[in-house]
Amino acid sequence: MRGLGAQLPTTLHLCCPAVIRYNRYGNQKVALGLVQAHVLTAAESLQLIAQEIRGCTRCALHHGRTRAVPGEGPPDARIMLIGEGPGYHEDRQGRPFVGPSGQFLDELLAMAGLRRSDVFIGNVVKCRPPQNRDPQPDEISTCTQAYLFRQIAAIQPKVIVTLGRVSMGLFLPGEKISRIHGQPRTVNGRLVVPMLHPAAALHQPQNRPLIEADFQRLPAILAQAERDAAPTGPAPGDEEPPVQQLSLF
Ligand code: URA
């Protein structure tokens, strides 16, 4: 079922437009106002994060970028793909996976019965590392804390597909991608499927059948994740939905 996630609140923003009036004796100022709780939708959160990414100067990678690449896809995507970082073409266009490995990714998605517009595609780091070197641990940590983990929290995908070693390392540190690719693992309550990076299959053709077979299993993995997450009815003690506007004064 699509469309629901986009409506779900993800971030709470409080603002307090105070109105200053005199009390009824006219001798003291009092503040009148409402606390308005504006809850950002997933779409609004993603827009805000993307805006921050485009202006980001938190790490040295921003010096070399032409454009930052926040990522793209529906805010209620059930599958989120996470690559390593923008390459030459992505840096030019400000969009993820638009070069040769992006073309191959489109083919892999088609093998899973998916289109690019069905999934959210992001990266561990949002700016291109010089000469496409691996992002460094401090760059990874800065960028993921500031942006990627907030994107995941906004989208709440059922399945995360990591593309390549760097992305896998965020969720499954210490694992070897050659050993566990294609095997779904539950990490913090969410299914993570480590896959080879499409570029690895382009550069080493013997990897191609492996990554194709892993993508072909994606629909079954998603179906299982959705069955596991299906609501089973309200549990005793379930709380009322949060009140969205509170009177303060
Ligand atoms: N490789 C990646 O890891 N990400 C992109 O966006 C493009 C190529």
Residues whose N, C-alpha, C, O or C-beta is under 5 A from the ligand:
A	BS01	URA	G83 E84 G85 P86 G87 E90 P96 F97 S101 N123
